[in-house]
């Protein structure tokens, strides 16, 4: 483990990212296993999943893992992924005429939190992905009173995406840590992106080191 993480009973941690396909589900898996190993009863929540045909693939995979790690987590897939849409697009588009209710999501979050010590919440896409015209993923972090873990990729362009995302979190006074997912441009990362990131942030944390 590359750093000490201190979270306490009934805390929630919101996993977001600089964009889509950056590794939020992989990060959720890593943190679920990490906190379970520390002796915490873990839980999982994905407020919205798009691209759902028969079942929410990411949500179902993480729910299965969560129940293995915490048999007392008796939630159903509809509790864990309350909004499921077919179109693989931003929830605002994919939901069509459905109204995404913030109060309903907060109720689900509270219920799932009652089943665990630490609730891992997985977002959809990046921080400013819209759920409603005036409701974005980043708003859920604040409304859920969660701490945020931002996942950033190793690919070219990650410097800009990381700094923009961190700026958005700071502007909303959201506590966060960020982890790099080494899955693209791994060979060039050391030369192309790491020098600036390491100089700017001094210490870098990587998902694979959890």
N, C-alpha and C positions, 0 to 999 in steps of 0.2 A: 504494500500500500504506500503510495507516494505522499500522503498527507494524512493528518488526523482529521476526521470529520466528527463533529459533535452535534448530534441532534437528539432531542428529548421526546419523551412520551407524548403521543398524540400530535406530533409535528407532521406537516405535509411538505413534500418536496416536489416541485413542478419541474419536469424535464421538458425543456424547449430547445430550440436549435436556431441556427442562422438561416435555415431554409429547409425545404423538404428533402427527403432522402439523404439526411446527414447522419442518422443513426440514433434517433430517439428511442426506438424499441430496443435496440441493442444496449443503449445506456440504461434503460429501465431494467433490463435483465441483470446488468452488472450491479446496479445499486440494490435491487431486490436481494440478490445473493450476498452482497457485502453486508447489508444491515441484518439479514437473517443470521449470518455467521457471527455477528456481534451479539446475538441473543435477542434481537428485537422481533416482535411479531409484525410481519410486513403485510401491506395491502397494496392494491393496485386500482387505478381509476383512469380511464381514457374517456373524457367527456364526449368526444365526437370522433368517429372514424368514417372516412369516405372510401369509395372504391369497394364497397361491401356487396358481394354477390349472394352467397349462401349464408356466410357468417363473417363477423369482423375478424380477419386473420390475425392481426397484431394483438387485438384485445383478447382473443381466445387463447393465443399462445401464452400471453403473460398471465392470464387468469389461471391456466393450468399450472404454470410454474409457481404462482403465488400460493395456490392451494397445497402444492407439494411442500413449500417452505413454511406455510402456516395453515395447518388443517382446520383451524378455527375460523378461517376466512370463508364464510358460507355464502358469499354473494353469488348472484347469477350473472350471466353474461349481459343481460339487459340492465342490471344494476351497474356493472363495471363500464359498459359502453352504452349509455342511454340513448345517444343519438347515432343512428347508423344510416348512411346514405350510399346509393349505388354509384353515382357519378364520382370519378376520381378527380375532384376539384376542391377549391376552397369551400368550406361548409356553407358560406353565404350563398354560393351558387348551387351547390349540390343539394341543399335542403329544399329547394323549390318553394312550396307554399308553407312548409313547416316553420313554426315559430320556435326558435331556440330560447328557452326560458332560463335566465340566470338564477332565479330563485329555485327552480327545479334542480338545476345542477348543484347549487349549494346544499340543498337537502340531500342529494345523493352523496355528495362529498362528506357530509356530516355522518350519514349512515355508515358509509364505508370506513370512516375514521374510527367509528365505535368498535369495529371488528379487528383493529390492529393498533400497534404502537406508532408505526411510521407508514404513512400513505404515500406511495409513489404515484404521481399524476403525470400522465404523458399527454403533451399537447399535440396539435395537428399543424404540420408545416412550421413556419417561423413565427416570430413574436407578433407580427402585424397581419397575420392571416385573419380575415374577417369571419365572424360567426353571424352577426347581424350588422346592419349598416353602421351602428354606433357601438358595437361590441367586438373586441378583438381578443386573440389568444392572450396577449399581455395583460388585458383587463382581468382575465380569470385568475392570474397569479395573485393580483392584488386583492380581488374579491374573496379568494380562498384563503387569504392570509398565509400564503405559502412562501417558502424560500425557493429560489430558482437555481437550477443547474442548467447552464447553457452549453449545448454541444456545438462545437465548431469543427469543420472538416479540415483535413490536411491538404486539400486540393488548392491549386492556384486560384487566387482571389479571396482566400480565407481571411487575409488581413483586413481588407475592406469590410467584409461581411461581419467579422467579429467585432470590429470597432463600432460599426453602426448599431449592432444589436446591443452591445454594452452601453452605448450612449442612450438608447431607448430605455433600458432597465434603470440606469442612473437617473434619468429624467423623471421616472415614476417612483423613485426611492425604494426600489425592490432589491433586497439582499440577494446576492448571487455568487456563484463560483462558475468557472468555465473549464471545460475539459475538451481536449482535442481528440477526435476520432481518426486514427491513422488508417484510412481505408482507400484513399485515392492520392495519386501523385506522391506516394510514400518515398520513392527514391529521390525525388527532387525537393521534397519538403525541407530537408536539412539545409539546402542551399538557397532555395527560393523564398521560403516563408519564415522558417525558424529564426534566422538572425534578427529580424525586426521584432517578432513576437517575444523572443527571449530578452532582448534589450529593453523593450517597452514594459513587459510584465515581470521581468526578473526571474520568476519561477513559472514553469509550465507544468500542467497536469494532463495526463493521458489516460483515456478510458482503459486501455489494455493493462495499465498498471494497478487497477483496482483489485 
